[in-house]
Amino acid sequence: MMIDLDHLLTILNNMSDPGTMVGRLSLILLPVLLILLLGYLCFSHSRNIRTAHRDDQVRSDFYTKVGYEFRTPLTIILGLTRQLKEQRDQPNHHTSTYLSAIERQGRTLTHLVNQLLDVAHLQSYEKPDEWKRGNMVAFLEMIAESFSNYSRQKGVELVFFCEEREIDTDFVPVYLHKILQNLFTNAVRYSNKGSKIFLILELSKKDKKKMVLKVVDHGKGICKEELPHIFEPYYKDATSEELVGAGIGLALTKHLVEMLNGTIGVESDEAKGTVFTIQLPLQKERKRALFSWETVRNELYSTAEMLPIDDNTVPINGLHHENDPRTNLLLVEDNMDVALYIRALFDESRYNLLYANNGVKAMEMCNEVIPDLLITDVEMPGKNGFDLCREIRSSQLLNHIPVIMISARHHETDLLEGIKCGADAYIRKPFNGEELQLRVEQLLESRNLWKEKYHRINIPDESNEVHGNVNIDFLRQATDIIHREMKNPAFSPRMLSEELAISVSQLNKKLNSITGSPSSAYILQVKLANAKKMLASQKSTIGEVATECGIYDVNYFSRVFKKNTGITPTQYQRLPRG
């Protein structure tokens, strides 16, 4: 219930007149009215504080997000520049590729700065004073042409269509160009390669005094929950982990459309694409004649050339071969230039760098390849780095893989989140390439030390091994199956893999990663360890021991025993026991 403050003050003024009814009741009403007045003032003050706090939080979130986006291009520019300096005295076939990446990221920074300038002026745009009169068909043809190169670089074709050859209208070139730039950029970002984006101009069928502009794409579309919010400043879909700009593009677009006395709407289907529709008046109410717009290309329409484009001429993704002696590193990063920089840090003769541009694809590759180490960004579409790490840690097949996270997020809460989900290291952008190299080497060395330990264990003994170690648990499970089938001479790696519900290839990679031995060698190690225990008891003959281990050829048993222990079964049986 709202209180009319002026009316309340009038009532209080009448209380000073003893000749009125209000005056006579003042002794009763005055305390009540004063309480109401104070309550209203407190409520109003509290509401203003909440509004100011909310606005401050929105601004803080915006600048935090912009800060995240600045760190990625800075990482690439500083990192590749350092690489070029270190290799300037050596022949480097990738120099032109690195320079192209640096140039792209410079354009990205320019685009971010322009967005900051736009948001600084978002609330201070005055009524446009640069109205022109001209042929809208010719203007949009030129705009479409200026963006066609950008769209082609992304594998998308931009098509302009209008049935009319000439539509004379009043418009502000700068504003309309910025509107279409934001819509085109979004359309290209969400379109699939090989698809088309249409810019359609037509006269309104409902109102002959208006024209209609449509930007149509056939990309992934926008979910229904997000549609009502996309024109809000700084809005980011809570269900999406994809960074889609600084968060003011569509808000600025809507503001500029309204400055042109128009309206903008959006329709989208997640399976078909998105249509932005703008309605603008053909003529504005004007008191003076407008200057004519002339179809002359000028620096205003070079904006599309400042947008980042993909121009990688060197493939990032390596190939995986079963017998490749190199260490397999899986890099998960949706920014190709960051991936290019990280690839440049690792010697191709030692490391085979595999690449995935999102968490979903990375999980598929992990199950197929079982890499030696994973490097992942945090912010990615589909499945972010935190979720990817959690899934790897919960997988019996993959939980031994060391994980390094790289992120533009600098808050302690993000670092703690990375630790909670199982990351072995958390590196903040912009990062020093040497730091990443050292982290990789240290984690791989640590894994090799664990491998030696597991190799010595052979059979995890529940009495002296701590439960909860995922690698010990896996070895114990595999070893229990081998013990159960100890007497079976036909027991093979395939049968073991079927018991563990994984493929033979995955079993070999998992065991090799933990113990340094493939499945066939590990099965033999378990059998020989059992043979040692039986021989040490001196209660069984060598033939009986061999049979208990599923080896019915005594001579073969003796040969493999000596090969693995250095002495024959008979010599081992005669060793003194403490």
C-alpha positions in Angstrom: 0.0 0.0 0.0 1.5 3.3 -1.1 1.2 6.4 1.1 0.6 9.9 -0.4 3.2 11.9 1.3 1.7 15.3 0.4 -1.7 14.2 1.8 -0.1 13.0 5.0 1.7 16.4 5.5 -1.7 18.2 5.0 -3.2 16.0 7.7 -0.3 16.8 10.1 -0.7 20.5 9.3 -4.5 20.4 10.2 -3.6 18.8 13.6 -2.3 22.2 14.7 -5.8 23.7 14.4 -7.7 22.9 17.6 -11.0 23.9 15.9 -11.0 20.9 13.6 -12.0 17.3 14.3 -8.5 16.3 13.4 -7.0 18.7 15.8 -9.1 17.3 18.7 -8.1 13.8 17.8 -4.5 14.7 17.3 -3.4 13.3 20.6 -4.6 9.9 19.5 -3.7 10.0 15.8 -0.4 11.8 15.9 1.7 8.9 17.3 0.1 6.5 14.7 0.7 8.8 11.8 4.3 9.5 12.9 4.9 5.7 13.0 3.4 5.4 9.5 5.6 8.2 8.2 8.7 6.8 9.8 7.9 3.3 8.4 7.4 4.7 4.9 10.7 6.6 5.1 12.5 3.5 6.3 10.9 1.3 3.6 11.8 3.9 0.9 15.3 4.1 2.1 15.7 0.3 2.3 14.3 -0.1 -1.2 16.8 2.5 -2.5 19.6 0.7 -0.8 18.6 -2.6 -2.3 18.3 -1.1 -5.8 21.7 0.5 -5.5 23.2 -2.7 -4.2 21.6 -4.7 -7.1 22.9 -2.2 -9.7 26.4 -2.4 -8.1 26.3 -6.2 -8.3 25.2 -6.1 -11.9 28.1 -3.7 -12.8 30.5 -5.8 -10.8 29.4 -9.0 -12.5 29.8 -7.3 -15.9 33.3 -6.0 -15.3 34.3 -9.4 -13.8 33.1 -11.1 -16.9 34.9 -8.6 -19.2 38.0 -9.2 -17.1 37.7 -13.0 -17.8 37.5 -12.3 -21.5 40.5 -10.0 -21.6 42.7 -12.7 -20.0 42.4 -15.2 -22.9 43.7 -13.0 -25.7 46.4 -11.6 -23.3 47.5 -15.2 -22.7 47.8 -15.9 -26.4 49.5 -12.6 -27.3 52.1 -12.7 -24.5 52.7 -16.5 -24.8 53.2 -16.6 -28.6 55.3 -13.4 -28.5 57.6 -15.1 -25.9 57.8 -18.2 -28.2 58.8 -16.1 -31.2 61.5 -14.3 -29.1 62.9 -17.6 -27.9 63.0 -19.1 -31.4 64.1 -16.1 -33.3 67.6 -17.5 -33.9 66.2 -20.9 -35.1 64.2 -21.7 -38.2 60.5 -21.8 -37.2 57.9 -23.0 -39.8 55.1 -21.8 -37.6 56.1 -18.1 -37.4 53.4 -16.9 -39.8 50.7 -18.9 -37.9 51.8 -17.5 -34.6 51.7 -13.9 -36.0 48.2 -14.5 -37.5 47.0 -15.7 -34.1 48.5 -12.6 -32.4 46.8 -10.4 -34.9 43.4 -12.2 -34.4 43.7 -11.7 -30.6 44.6 -8.1 -31.1 41.4 -7.7 -33.0 39.5 -9.5 -30.2 40.9 -7.0 -27.7 39.9 -4.1 -29.9 36.4 -5.6 -30.1 36.2 -5.9 -26.3 37.4 -2.3 -25.9 34.7 -1.2 -28.3 32.1 -3.1 -26.3 33.3 -1.3 -23.1 32.9 2.0 -24.8 29.4 1.1 -25.9 28.3 0.1 -22.4 29.8 3.3 -21.1 27.5 5.3 -23.4 24.5 2.9 -23.3 22.6 5.1 -20.9 23.8 8.4 -22.3 22.7 8.1 -25.9 20.9 11.2 -26.9 18.3 11.5 -29.7 20.2 10.8 -32.9 21.2 13.9 -34.7 22.8 12.2 -37.7 19.6 11.2 -39.5 20.0 10.7 -43.3 17.6 10.2 -46.2 18.5 7.5 -48.6 17.9 4.2 -50.3 17.8 1.5 -47.6 18.3 -1.3 -50.2 21.6 0.1 -51.3 22.7 0.7 -47.7 21.9 -2.9 -46.6 23.6 -4.4 -49.7 26.8 -2.6 -48.6 26.4 -3.7 -45.0 25.9 -7.3 -46.1 29.0 -7.1 -48.4 31.1 -5.7 -45.6 30.3 -8.7 -43.3 30.4 -11.4 -46.0 34.2 -11.9 -45.6 33.8 -12.4 -41.9 31.0 -15.0 -42.4 32.9 -16.8 -45.1 35.9 -17.2 -42.8 33.6 -18.9 -40.4 32.2 -21.2 -43.1 28.8 -19.4 -43.3 27.3 -17.6 -46.3 25.5 -14.3 -45.8 22.7 -13.6 -48.2 20.8 -10.3 -48.7 17.3 -10.4 -50.2 14.8 -7.7 -51.0 12.0 -7.7 -53.7 12.3 -3.9 -54.0 15.1 -2.2 -55.9 14.7 1.1 -53.9 13.1 2.0 -50.6 13.7 5.6 -49.6 13.7 6.0 -45.8 15.0 8.1 -42.9 17.7 6.4 -40.8 20.9 6.9 -38.9 23.7 4.9 -40.6 25.9 4.6 -37.6 23.1 3.1 -35.4 21.8 0.8 -38.0 25.3 -0.5 -38.8 25.9 -1.3 -35.1 22.5 -3.0 -34.8 23.3 -5.3 -37.7 26.9 -5.9 -36.6 25.6 -7.3 -33.3 22.9 -9.5 -34.9 25.3 -10.8 -37.6 28.0 -11.6 -35.1 25.6 -13.7 -33.0 24.1 -15.4 -36.0 27.6 -16.4 -37.3 28.6 -17.6 -33.8 25.7 -20.0 -33.5 25.4 -21.2 -37.1 26.8 -24.5 -38.4 29.5 -24.5 -41.1 28.0 -24.7 -44.5 24.7 -23.0 -43.5 23.3 -19.6 -44.6 22.3 -16.4 -42.8 19.7 -14.3 -44.5 19.2 -10.5 -44.2 15.7 -9.8 -45.5 14.2 -6.3 -46.1 10.6 -5.8 -47.0 7.8 -3.3 -46.6 5.4 -4.0 -43.8 2.1 -5.6 -44.9 0.3 -4.4 -41.8 1.5 -0.8 -41.8 2.5 0.8 -45.1 4.5 3.5 -43.2 7.0 0.9 -41.9 9.6 -1.4 -43.2 10.7 -4.8 -41.7 14.3 -6.1 -41.3 14.9 -9.8 -40.6 18.1 -11.6 -39.7 17.6 -15.3 -40.1 20.0 -18.1 -39.2 19.7 -21.9 -39.1 21.9 -22.5 -36.1 21.4 -24.1 -32.8 18.6 -21.8 -31.7 17.8 -20.3 -28.3 16.0 -22.2 -25.5 12.6 -21.0 -24.5 13.7 -20.2 -20.9 16.4 -17.8 -22.3 14.3 -16.0 -24.9 12.5 -13.5 -22.5 15.9 -12.3 -21.1 18.2 -12.0 -24.1 17.8 -8.2 -24.4 18.6 -7.7 -20.7 22.0 -6.1 -20.1 24.7 -8.5 -18.9 22.4 -11.4 -19.1 24.0 -14.9 -19.3 22.0 -18.1 -19.7 22.4 -20.0 -16.4 22.2 -23.3 -18.2 25.0 -22.5 -20.7 28.7 -22.4 -20.0 29.6 -20.8 -23.3 31.0 -17.3 -23.2 29.0 -15.2 -25.7 30.6 -11.8 -25.5 30.5 -9.1 -22.8 26.8 -9.3 -22.4 25.7 -5.9 -23.8 25.4 -6.6 -27.5 21.7 -7.3 -27.7 20.8 -4.8 -25.0 22.6 -2.1 -27.0 20.9 -3.3 -30.1 17.4 -3.0 -28.6 18.3 0.5 -27.2 19.4 1.7 -30.6 16.4 0.3 -32.4 14.2 2.2 -30.0 16.3 5.4 -30.6 15.3 4.9 -34.3 11.6 4.8 -33.2 11.4 1.1 -34.0 10.8 -2.3 -32.3 12.7 -5.5 -32.2 11.5 -9.1 -31.5 12.9 -12.6 -31.6 11.6 -16.1 -32.4 13.7 -19.2 -32.1 13.5 -23.0 -32.3 16.3 -25.0 -30.9 16.1 -27.4 -33.8 15.7 -24.8 -36.6 17.4 -21.5 -35.8 16.6 -17.9 -34.8 14.8 -15.0 -36.5 15.3 -11.4 -35.2 12.7 -9.0 -36.6 13.1 -5.2 -36.6 10.3 -2.8 -37.5 11.3 0.8 -38.4 9.3 3.8 -39.7 10.0 4.8 -43.2 10.0 8.5 -42.2 10.6 10.3 -39.0 8.8 13.4 -37.8 11.2 16.1 -38.8 11.2 19.9 -38.7 14.1 20.3 -41.1 15.3 18.7 -44.3 17.8 15.8 -43.9 21.1 15.3 -45.6 21.1 12.6 -48.3 22.9 9.4 -47.6 25.3 8.5 -50.4 26.5 5.0 -51.3 30.2 5.7 -50.7 32.3 3.1 -48.9 34.1 4.7 -46.0 35.9 3.8 -42.8 32.5 3.3 -40.9 31.9 0.0 -42.7 35.3 -1.6 -42.0 34.1 -2.7 -38.6 33.6 -6.3 -39.7 37.2 -6.5 -40.6 38.1 -5.8 -36.9 36.2 -9.0 -35.8 38.4 -12.0 -35.0 38.5 -14.7 -37.8 39.9 -18.2 -37.8 42.9 -18.6 -40.0 44.8 -21.6 -38.5 47.0 -23.1 -41.3 48.7 -25.6 -39.0 46.5 -28.5 -37.6 46.4 -28.7 -33.8 45.2 -32.2 -33.3 47.7 -35.1 -33.3 47.0 -38.7 -34.3 46.9 -41.6 -31.8 48.7 -44.8 -32.6 48.8 -47.8 -30.3 52.6 -48.2 -30.5 53.4 -44.5 -30.4 56.1 -44.2 -27.6 55.4 -40.5 -27.0 53.4 -39.3 -24.1 49.7 -38.6 -25.0 48.4 -35.2 -23.8 44.8 -34.4 -24.3 44.0 -30.6 -24.6 40.4 -29.5 -24.1 40.0 -25.9 -25.2 37.3 -24.2 -27.3 39.7 -21.3 -28.3 41.8 -22.4 -31.2 44.5 -19.8 -30.6 44.9 -20.9 -27.0 45.2 -24.5 -28.2 47.8 -23.3 -30.8 49.8 -21.6 -28.1 49.8 -24.6 -25.8 50.8 -26.9 -28.6 53.8 -24.7 -29.3 55.0 -25.3 -25.7 55.5 -29.1 -26.0 58.2 -30.8 -28.1 56.5 -33.0 -30.7 59.2 -35.6 -30.5 58.3 -36.2 -26.8 54.6 -35.4 -26.7 51.6 -36.3 -28.9 49.1 -33.5 -28.3 45.5 -34.6 -28.9 42.8 -31.9 -29.1 39.1 -31.6 -28.3 37.1 -28.3 -28.4 34.5 -29.3 -25.8 34.0 -31.5 -22.7 31.7 -33.9 -24.4 34.1 -34.7 -27.2 36.9 -34.9 -24.7 35.2 -37.5 -22.6 34.7 -39.6 -25.7 38.4 -39.3 -26.6 39.4 -40.2 -23.0 37.5 -43.4 -23.2 39.0 -44.2 -26.6 42.6 -43.2 -26.0 43.1 -43.0 -22.2 45.6 -40.2 -22.4 48.6 -39.9 -20.0 47.5 -36.4 -18.9 44.6 -34.0 -19.5 44.8 -30.2 -19.8 41.4 -28.5 -19.8 39.9 -25.0 -19.8 37.1 -24.3 -17.3 34.7 -22.3 -19.5 33.5 -24.5 -22.4 30.3 -25.2 -24.2 28.3 -28.4 -23.5 30.3 -29.6 -20.5 32.7 -27.3 -18.6 36.0 -28.2 -17.1 34.7 -28.8 -13.6 32.1 -31.3 -14.8 34.6 -33.0 -17.1 37.0 -33.5 -14.2 34.3 -34.9 -11.9 33.3 -37.4 -14.6 36.9 -38.5 -15.1 37.4 -39.0 -11.3 34.2 -41.0 -11.1 35.2 -43.3 -13.9 37.0 -46.6 -12.9 38.7 -46.6 -16.3 40.0 -42.9 -16.3 40.3 -41.9 -12.7 44.1 -42.3 -12.7 44.6 -39.5 -15.3 46.3 -36.3 -14.0 44.2 -33.2 -14.7 45.4 -29.6 -15.1 42.8 -26.8 -15.3 43.5 -23.5 -17.0 41.0 -20.7 -16.3 40.5 -17.0 -16.5 38.7 -17.2 -13.2 40.8 -15.9 -10.4 38.5 -16.1 -7.4 39.6 -18.4 -4.6 36.2 -20.1 -4.8 37.0 -21.2 -8.3 40.3 -22.6 -7.2 38.6 -24.5 -4.4 36.0 -25.8 -6.8 38.8 -27.1 -9.1 40.4 -28.9 -6.1 37.1 -30.3 -5.0 36.3 -31.9 -8.4 39.7 -33.6 -8.4 42.1 -31.3 -10.5 45.8 -31.9 -9.8 46.7 -28.3 -10.7 44.8 -25.0 -11.3 46.6 -22.4 -13.5 45.2 -18.9 -14.0 45.3 -16.9 -17.2 47.4 -15.2 -18.4 49.9 -17.9 -17.5 53.6 -18.4 -18.1 54.2 -21.3 -20.6 57.1 -22.5 -18.4 54.7 -23.0 -15.5 52.5 -25.3 -17.6 55.5 -27.2 -18.9 56.8 -27.8 -15.3 53.4 -28.8 -14.0 53.1 -31.4 -16.8 56.6 -32.8 -16.2 56.0 -33.0 -12.4 52.7 -34.8 -12.7 54.0 -37.3 -15.2 57.1 -37.9 -13.0 54.8 -38.4 -10.0 52.7 -40.8 -12.0 55.8 -42.8 -13.0 56.8 -43.1 -9.3 53.4 -44.5 -8.5 53.7 -46.9 -11.5 56.9 -48.3 -10.0 55.1 -48.7 -6.7 52.2 -50.6 -8.2 54.5 -52.7 -10.2 56.2 -53.9 -7.0 52.9 -54.5 -5.3 51.7 -57.0 -7.9 48.8 -58.3 -5.7 47.3 -55.6 -3.4 46.9 -57.1 0.0 43.9 -55.8 1.9 45.8 -56.1 5.2 48.5 -53.6 4.3 47.0 -51.4 1.6 44.7 -48.4 2.4 41.2 -48.6 0.9 40.0 -45.7 -1.1 42.9 -45.4 -3.6 41.2 -45.8 -6.9 44.2 -47.3 -8.6 44.7 -49.9 -5.8 41.0 -50.7 -5.9 41.1 -51.3 -9.7 44.2 -53.5 -9.3 42.6 -55.4 -6.4 39.4 -56.0 -8.5 41.5 -57.2 -11.5 43.7 -59.4 -9.2 40.7 -61.0 -7.5 39.3 -62.1 -10.9 42.7 -63.5 -11.9 42.9 -65.4 -8.6 39.4 -66.8 -9.2 40.5 -68.1 -12.6 44.0 -69.0 -11.5 43.7 -72.7 -12.5 42.1 -71.9 -15.9 44.8 -72.3 -18.6 42.5 -70.6 -21.1 42.1 -67.4 -19.0 43.1 -64.5 -21.2 43.2 -60.7 -21.3 39.9 -60.7 -23.2 38.2 -62.7 -20.5 39.5 -60.3 -17.9 38.4 -57.2 -19.9 34.9 -58.7 -20.2 34.7 -59.2 -16.4 35.7 -55.6 -15.9 33.2 -54.4 -18.6 35.9 -52.6 -20.7 37.7 -53.4 -23.9 41.0 -55.2 -24.2 42.6 -52.0 -25.5 41.3 -50.0 -22.5 42.4 -52.7 -20.1 45.9 -52.6 -21.5 46.1 -48.8 -21.4 44.7 -48.7 -17.8 47.1 -51.4 -16.5 50.0 -50.0 -18.4 49.3 -46.5 -17.0 49.2 -47.9 -13.4 51.8 -50.7 -13.4 53.8 -50.3 -16.5 52.7 -53.7 -17.8 50.0 -54.7 -20.3 47.2 -57.1 -19.2 48.9 -60.3 -20.4 52.1 -59.5 -18.5 50.1 -58.5 -15.4 48.1 -61.8 -15.4 51.5 -63.7 -15.6 52.9 -61.5 -12.7 49.9 -62.4 -10.5 50.3 -66.1 -11.3 54.0 -66.1 -10.6 53.4 -64.2 -7.3 51.0 -66.9 -6.3 53.6 -69.5 -7.3 56.2 -67.9 -5.1 53.9 -68.2 -2.1 53.3 -71.9 -2.8 57.0 -72.6 -3.4 58.0 -70.8 -0.2 55.7 -73.1 1.8 57.7 -76.1 0.5 54.5 -78.3 0.7 53.9 -78.7 -3.1 55.9 -80.0 -5.9 56.9 -77.8 -8.8 54.4 -79.6 -11.1 51.6 -79.1 -8.5 52.5 -75.4 -8.3 52.4 -75.0 -12.0 49.1 -76.7 -12.3 47.6 -74.5 -9.5 48.7 -71.5 -11.5 47.0 -72.8 -14.7 50.2 -73.7 -16.4 50.3 -77.4 -17.3 53.7 -77.4 -19.1 56.3 -77.7 -16.3 59.2 -76.8 -18.5 57.4 -73.7 -19.8 56.6 -72.7 -16.2 60.2 -73.1 -15.2 61.4 -70.9 -18.1 59.0 -68.0 -17.4 59.7 -68.2 -13.7 63.4 -68.0 -14.2 63.0 -65.1 -16.7 61.0 -63.1 -14.2 62.8 -63.9 -11.0 66.3 -64.8 -12.2 66.3 -68.2 -10.6 64.6 -71.5 -11.2 61.6 -72.7 -9.2 63.8 -75.3 -7.5 66.4 -72.7 -6.5 63.6 -70.5 -5.2 62.1 -73.3 -3.2 65.5 -74.0 -1.5 66.1 -70.4 -0.4 66.4 -69.9 3.3 63.3 -68.4 5.0 63.6 -66.0 7.8 
